């Protein structure tokens, strides 16, 4: 009965989604008529209908008419047509996001006693039904750890002003579901939404300048302010509710296993704008928001704290703390005047102390000097409230605030610092030469570097001096470490604890960072020989060669006592970051997936020999070509034996807005992540390796080798490929989109290796190839299959019974479904040498067809993405609206590049190109 009701409910909610898309589409149509007359709407509708017809049945005459219609548009109307399609996708994305929230609510409303799959309650219920003892549950919760790290990687093509309008439209659309609305209220809501869409139409989607680093910091803080400050404690509350329900004999307070961190303002790799002073300003903004949020929460709680001493007996500890505050703070202007309401008096004193936090001009007793002091005061209030049975208020206001302080402290989020290994080597070379230690450190062998750096670490004497003058780059390098030391004293040790080294290729790259930390007092050898270290050096292994070298590098490092001493003596935990983007760019998607898996296992084994636990930091992007996938799946995709020390995962660009703009979606994403964490941790306690996994790994090794050869034959060894890539994609124009403060290249170079992975993936997404997310997979799989039915049966079994293989193939399906080679071929007309364009296109097309064919054989499906019909249908419905933007982009790029070849330019033409880039990004729901 319940299943029937749920099925009916699902159909009803799908009807709501279609209703919302239609409703918003009609409103957009009204705006088009209002702004451009019926002519504009007629042109948009004609193009849309032809595009839909072409998708349904490709007819050459309709294709020619379609292209002629687009090419004949004058610049004014073309500009408006581009914006109409681009804004339509924004509205569809809003409707789909709202629908996700609606589906969850409808499930909970209609399912009765049944528990939603993937929810927090479902995993706690699963533990209980498996007779997992309370002690083991406690150990699981103590062991799990997930830190989600916001980055400023330039993949968010949408402006903050546009995001704000989208949020208001989303809020208005959610209200349409309210059955209590009157006819007039619905009309008023429609008028409001019409105004918001009109506002959207008249708001510039494009930034007029590149954002500064501090702009990016504020954009990141937006998500803490709008959603995370409230949603994160709700995750903990729900987990504790479920634990109390299924394990009532225990009093639960879940450890802080789920937190957010940030790179924004700390990541200086390839971004010369991120200086030490910018990092300091970033930390100040973090604290400012934390203080602001605590002040707002305390003020809001005042109206719930009217308990009177005439009616209830409060604790002596509360009265004592009020007296202490009164003596320390004196006459506070806003202190509560009714002496019979002690909680309000205490709260106003706490507001004053929170506002004074970080103020060097007030005494220590007039402010909170640590989060622990704040929690101490909150705990006094909590215990006093419970003493007179005001549990509801304690649970809903004080307990939640205690959790928020535990999670965010006064530093809000831990900031990671990142720099390229070459910058450290350059600075070290200069410093050692000035001290007369060695003339050219950079020319030493790796063994010589390790020996020298180890001796420096063991020597308490410094190798830098404030009396020496250094180059600007070296001085800035030193300033960063001194700033970290100062920040840990000012904001607490939790504000910065990890220093990441991009392109780590040897143990010396890590030792250099520890030496710099020593110079700033972040690594200190005490008189008894022990070491105090408050900054961990974190290697970032990015290329395929680096992944191969990683186990050896870590073994070398951990065998050095001076380095080993930098680890926390109690936890013996070491963080290691793996790069999904550059490994994919370097070796292709199959090889990157395989080599990352092997690196995880091999590095774990290497560390285990030294008794060291590892926390792996997964540098995933939002796009499929950069390791992107739903958060819960990215956790479950890891080998369970590599989860022991916790996980960090990057959250960047469009992922931030799609996951964390709305509280309902943020909650569901973090709830699913919690489910995955606990589930994986449970499995890791008694991992079950499939009896055929050794055989499958050998097969995958061969598949990976063949795929890598195929991939690198095209990307690195085809002399014409780079020309094809640069000319057939909007790569040069993407750099003019002003979506990030960081340059698109690490150096001012046209070499492929210096191109960052983000514009690489972004460009292929725009052209509808999505090449980095699937290319060479077919050749790799075919190398094992070779038309042999027995081999196909093995691949089928691997897909059905091996989660790694299944996840990899399902991600390939997603990429193949979003790719469209009919559209991609149009971009070949941008290549000046047409034989090159035709030859390379045919190579890609042949591989696409091979990959699609063999995946369908392995999965037994009729069509790509038959396994996820909801996404399959979404792509099918979106394509007719994306196609016109792609065709217009090709025409516009031809015009713009023709002008630029003659040293001319047209800012309006460039603007239209950039608008198509934004629109396609919204339509495909991916940038880089």
Secondary structure, 3 states (H helix, E strand, C coil): CHHHHHHHHHHHHHHHHHHHHHHHHHHHHHHHHHHHHHHHHHHHHHHHHHHHHHHHCCCHHHHHHHHHHHHCCCHHHHHHHHHHHHHHHHHHHHHHHHHHHHHHHHHHHHCCCCCCCCCHHHHHHHHHHCCCCHHHHHHHHHHCCEEEEEECCCCCCCCHHHHHHHHHHHHHHHHCCCCCCCHHHHHHHHHHHHHHHHHHHCCCCCCCCCCCHHHHHHHHHHHHHHHHHHHHHHHHHHHHHHHHHHCCCCCCCCCCCEEEEECCCCECCCCCCCCHHHHHHHHHHHHHHHHHHHHHHHHHHHHHCCCCCCCCCCCHHHHHHHHHHHHHHCCCCCCCCCCCCHHHHHHHHHHHHHHHCCCCCCCHHHCCCCHHHHHHHHHHHHHHHHHCCCHHHHHHHHHHHHHHHHHHCCCCCEECEEEEHHHHHHHHHHHHHHCCCCCCHHHCCHHHHHHHHHHHHHCCCCCCCCCCCCCHHHHHHHHHHHHHHHHHHHHCHHHCCEEEEECCCCHHHHHHHHHHHHHCCCEEECCCCCEEECCEEEEEECCHHHHHHHHHHHHHHHCCHHHHCCCCCCCCEEEEEEEHHHHHHHHCHHHHHHHHHHHHHHHHHHHHCCCCEEEEEEECCCCHHHCCCCHHHHHHCCCHHHCCCCEEEEEECHHHHHHHCCHHHHHHHHHHHHHHHHHHHHHHCCCCCCCCHHHHHHHHHHHHHHHHHHHHHHHCCCCCHHHHHHHHCCHHHHCCCCCCCCCCECCCCCCHHHECHHHHHHHHHHCCCCHHHCCCHHHHHHHHHCCCHHHHHHHHHHHHHCHHHHHHHHHHHHHHHHCCHHHHHHHHHHCCCHHHHHHHHHHHHHHHHHHHHHHHHHHCCCCCCHHHHHHHHHHHHHHHHHHHHHHHHHHHHHHHHHHHHCCCCCHHHHHHHHHHHHHHHHHHCCCC
